[in-house]
């Protein structure tokens, strides 16, 4: 593996580290910058990706959906054991083992908390400026355990707002 490929691998690992940190700290604008405009998201019912219908088809829609769903929750996401392969100089694929804890303390009667185990199956694209972004994300689950919310409160942040188009 040459120095450029090693640098690309490190950049993709750092991209995923920022993904988890910005998600759990609810830094939605910074999190949005990690995705391509045409990013596609799939949530899978099976442990291996099979779904052909995406849940969202843009970076904006994905961030809006996730920020809304997780607004009342304290979350902890962790990714482990990345398997990264390069398709070419500007495209890579990755699989990450994952753990997440979503503690929904909204106070609503149907609020539940969960911890889950599974994998992120991703495609990354390198822009003209040399920055890697997530172009496709497929979340698969191996196990989900539901529990009673703890009452923890999420961090105080401003709500997600769509960027205003320059013009």
PECOR-V246177 format. One record per pair of residues at least 24 apart in sequence whose C-alpha atoms are under 10 Angstrom apart, sorted by sequence separation. I is the first residue (numbers start at 1). J is the second residue. D is the distance in whole Angstrom. If there is no record, write none. Layout:
I|J|D ; I|J|D
This chain:
35|59|6 ; 36|60|9 ; 37|61|9 ; 76|100|6 ; 77|101|7 ; 95|119|7 ; 96|120|5 ; 97|121|9 ; 116|140|10 ; 117|141|6 ; 118|142|5 ; 34|59|9 ; 35|60|9 ; 75|100|7 ; 76|101|5 ; 77|102|9 ; 94|119|10 ; 95|120|6 ; 96|121|7 ; 116|141|7 ; 117|142|6 ; 118|143|7 ; 33|59|8 ; 75|101|5 ; 76|102|7 ; 94|120|8 ; 95|121|5 ; 96|122|8 ; 116|142|8 ; 117|143|5 ; 118|144|9 ; 32|59|7 ; 33|60|10 ; 35|62|9 ; 74|101|8 ; 75|102|5 ; 76|103|9 ; 94|121|6 ; 95|122|6 ; 116|143|6 ; 117|144|7 ; 31|59|10 ; 32|60|7 ; 35|63|9 ; 73|101|9 ; 74|102|6 ; 75|103|6 ; 93|121|8 ; 94|122|5 ; 95|123|9 ; 115|143|8 ; 116|144|4 ; 117|145|9 ; 32|61|10 ; 73|102|6 ; 74|103|5 ; 75|104|8 ; 93|122|6 ; 94|123|6 ; 115|144|6 ; 116|145|6 ; 32|62|9 ; 33|63|10 ; 72|102|10 ; 73|103|5 ; 74|104|7 ; 92|122|8 ; 93|123|4 ; 94|124|8 ; 114|144|7 ; 115|145|5 ; 116|146|9 ; 29|60|10 ; 32|63|6 ; 72|103|8 ; 73|104|4 ; 74|105|8 ; 92|123|6 ; 93|124|6 ; 114|145|5 ; 115|146|7 ; 31|63|8 ; 32|64|9 ; 70|102|8 ; 72|104|6 ; 73|105|6 ; 91|123|7 ; 92|124|5 ; 93|125|9 ; 113|145|8 ; 114|146|4 ; 115|147|8 ; 70|103|9 ; 71|104|9 ; 72|105|6 ; 73|106|7 ; 91|124|6 ; 92|125|7 ; 113|146|6 ; 114|147|6 ; 29|63|9 ; 70|104|8 ; 71|105|10 ; 72|106|5 ; 90|124|8 ; 91|125|5 ; 92|126|9 ; 112|146|7 ; 113|147|5 ; 114|148|8 ; 28|63|7 ; 69|104|10 ; 71|106|9 ; 72|107|9 ; 90|125|6 ; 91|126|6 ; 112|147|6 ; 113|148|6 ; 114|149|8 ; 28|64|9 ; 87|123|10 ; 89|125|9 ; 90|126|5 ; 91|127|10 ; 111|147|10 ; 112|148|6 ; 113|149|5 ; 82|119|10 ; 86|123|10 ; 87|124|10 ; 88|125|10 ; 89|126|8 ; 90|127|7 ; 111|148|8 ; 112|149|6 ; 113|150|8 ; 28|66|9 ; 73|111|10 ; 75|113|10 ; 77|115|10 ; 82|120|9 ; 83|121|10 ; 84|122|9 ; 85|123|10 ; 86|124|9 ; 90|128|9 ; 111|149|7 ; 112|150|9 ; 28|67|7 ; 72|111|9 ; 73|112|10 ; 74|113|9 ; 75|114|10 ; 76|115|9 ; 77|116|9 ; 78|117|10 ; 79|118|10 ; 80|119|9 ; 84|123|10 ; 23|63|9 ; 26|66|10 ; 27|67|9 ; 73|113|8 ; 75|115|10 ; 79|119|8 ; 80|120|10 ; 84|124|10 ; 90|130|9 ; 92|132|9 ; 94|134|10 ; 26|67|7 ; 79|120|8 ; 90|131|10 ; 91|132|9 ; 93|134|10 ; 98|139|9 ; 90|132|8 ; 91|133|10 ; 92|134|10 ; 93|135|10 ; 95|137|10 ; 98|140|9 ; 99|141|10 ; 107|149|9 ; 23|66|9 ; 92|135|10 ; 93|136|9 ; 94|137|10 ; 95|138|9 ; 96|139|10 ; 97|140|10 ; 98|141|9 ; 101|144|10 ; 103|146|10 ; 104|147|10 ; 105|148|9 ; 106|149|9 ; 23|67|8 ; 26|70|9 ; 91|135|9 ; 95|139|10 ; 97|141|10 ; 98|142|10 ; 99|143|10 ; 100|144|9 ; 101|145|9 ; 102|146|9 ; 103|147|9 ; 104|148|9 ; 105|149|5 ; 107|151|8 ; 26|71|8 ; 99|144|10 ; 101|146|10 ; 102|147|10 ; 103|148|8 ; 104|149|6 ; 105|150|7 ; 106|151|8 ; 24|70|9 ; 103|149|6 ; 104|150|8 ; 105|151|5 ; 106|152|9 ; 23|70|9 ; 102|149|9 ; 103|150|7 ; 104|151|8 ; 105|152|6 ; 106|153|8 ; 26|74|9 ; 103|151|8 ; 104|152|8 ; 105|153|7 ; 106|154|10 ; 24|73|9 ; 25|74|9 ; 26|75|9 ; 103|152|7 ; 104|153|9 ; 105|154|8 ; 24|74|7 ; 25|75|8 ; 103|153|9 ; 104|154|9 ; 24|75|5 ; 25|76|9 ; 103|154|9 ; 23|75|8 ; 24|76|6 ; 23|76|9 ; 24|77|7 ; 23|77|8 ; 24|78|10 ; 20|75|10 ; 21|76|9 ; 20|76|8 ; 21|77|8 ; 20|77|6 ; 21|78|9 ; 19|77|9 ; 20|78|7 ; 19|78|10 ; 20|79|8 ; 17|77|10 ; 19|79|10 ; 17|78|9 ; 16|78|10 ; 17|79|8 ; 16|79|8 ; 13|79|10 ; 16|82|10 ; 13|82|8 ; 12|82|10 ; 47|117|10 ; 48|118|9 ; 49|119|10 ; 13|84|9 ; 47|118|7 ; 48|119|9 ; 49|120|10 ; 12|84|8 ; 46|118|10 ; 47|119|8 ; 49|121|8 ; 9|82|10 ; 48|121|9 ; 9|83|10 ; 9|84|7 ; 59|134|9 ; 74|149|10 ; 9|85|9 ; 24|100|10 ; 59|135|8 ; 73|149|9 ; 74|150|10 ; 9|86|9 ; 24|101|10 ; 43|120|10 ; 58|135|9 ; 59|136|10 ; 74|151|9 ; 75|152|10 ; 8|86|9 ; 24|102|10 ; 57|135|10 ; 58|136|10 ; 73|151|9 ; 74|152|7 ; 42|121|10 ; 57|136|9 ; 73|152|8 ; 74|153|6 ; 75|154|8 ; 12|92|9 ; 16|96|9 ; 20|100|10 ; 72|152|10 ; 73|153|7 ; 74|154|5 ; 75|155|10 ; 5|86|8 ; 8|89|9 ; 12|93|10 ; 13|94|10 ; 41|122|9 ; 72|153|7 ; 73|154|6 ; 74|155|7 ; 8|90|9 ; 12|94|9 ; 40|122|10 ; 54|136|10 ; 71|153|10 ; 72|154|6 ; 73|155|9 ; 9|92|9 ; 40|123|10 ; 54|137|10 ; 55|138|10 ; 71|154|7 ; 72|155|9 ; 5|89|8 ; 8|92|9 ; 39|123|9 ; 54|138|9 ; 70|154|9 ; 71|155|9 ; 4|89|9 ; 39|124|10 ; 71|156|10 ; 71|157|9 ; 51|138|9 ; 36|124|9 ; 50|138|9 ; 71|159|8 ; 35|124|9 ; 36|125|8 ; 49|138|7 ; 71|160|10 ; 34|124|10 ; 35|125|9 ; 36|126|10 ; 48|138|9 ; 49|139|8 ; 50|140|9 ; 36|127|9 ; 48|139|9 ; 49|140|7 ; 68|159|9 ; 47|139|9 ; 48|140|6 ; 49|141|10 ; 67|159|8 ; 68|160|8 ; 41|134|10 ; 46|139|10 ; 47|140|5 ; 48|141|8 ; 67|160|7 ; 39|133|9 ; 40|134|9 ; 41|135|9 ; 42|136|8 ; 43|137|8 ; 44|138|7 ; 45|139|9 ; 46|140|6 ; 47|141|5 ; 48|142|9 ; 66|160|10 ; 67|161|10 ; 39|134|7 ; 40|135|6 ; 41|136|6 ; 42|137|6 ; 43|138|6 ; 44|139|6 ; 45|140|7 ; 46|141|7 ; 47|142|5 ; 64|159|9 ; 65|160|10 ; 36|132|9 ; 37|133|10 ; 38|134|10 ; 39|135|4 ; 40|136|5 ; 41|137|5 ; 42|138|5 ; 43|139|5 ; 44|140|5 ; 45|141|7 ; 46|142|8 ; 47|143|9 ; 64|160|7 ; 34|131|9 ; 35|132|9 ; 36|133|6 ; 37|134|10 ; 38|135|7 ; 39|136|5 ; 40|137|6 ; 41|138|6 ; 42|139|6 ; 43|140|6 ; 44|141|7 ; 45|142|9 ; 63|160|8 ; 64|161|8 ; 34|132|8 ; 35|133|5 ; 36|134|6 ; 37|135|8 ; 38|136|9 ; 39|137|8 ; 40|138|8 ; 41|139|8 ; 42|140|9 ; 43|141|9 ; 63|161|9 ; 64|162|8 ; 34|133|5 ; 35|134|5 ; 36|135|5 ; 63|162|9 ; 33|133|8 ; 34|134|6 ; 35|135|6 ; 36|136|9 ; 60|160|10 ; 32|133|10 ; 33|134|9 ; 34|135|9 ; 35|136|8 ; 60|161|9 ; 61|162|9 ; 35|137|10 ; 60|162|7 ; 60|163|9 ; 15|124|10 ; 12|124|8 ; 12|125|10 ; 12|126|10 ; 19|134|9 ; 15|131|9 ; 15|132|7 ; 16|133|9 ; 8|126|9 ; 14|132|10 ; 15|133|7 ; 16|134|9 ; 11|130|10 ; 12|131|9 ; 13|132|10 ; 15|134|8 ; 11|131|8 ; 12|132|6 ; 11|132|7 ; 12|133|8 ; 8|130|9 ; 11|133|10 ; 12|134|9 ; 8|131|9 ; 9|132|10 ; 8|132|8 ; 26|154|9 ; 27|155|10 ; 32|160|9 ; 25|154|8 ; 26|155|7 ; 28|157|9 ; 29|158|10 ; 24|154|9 ; 25|155|7 ; 26|156|8 ; 27|157|7 ; 28|158|8 ; 29|159|9 ; 32|162|10 ; 24|155|9 ; 25|156|9 ; 26|157|7 ; 27|158|8 ; 28|159|8 ; 29|160|7 ; 32|163|10 ; 25|157|8 ; 26|158|9 ; 27|159|9 ; 28|160|6 ; 29|161|8 ; 26|159|9 ; 27|160|9 ; 28|161|9 ; 29|162|9 ; 26|160|9 ; 29|163|9
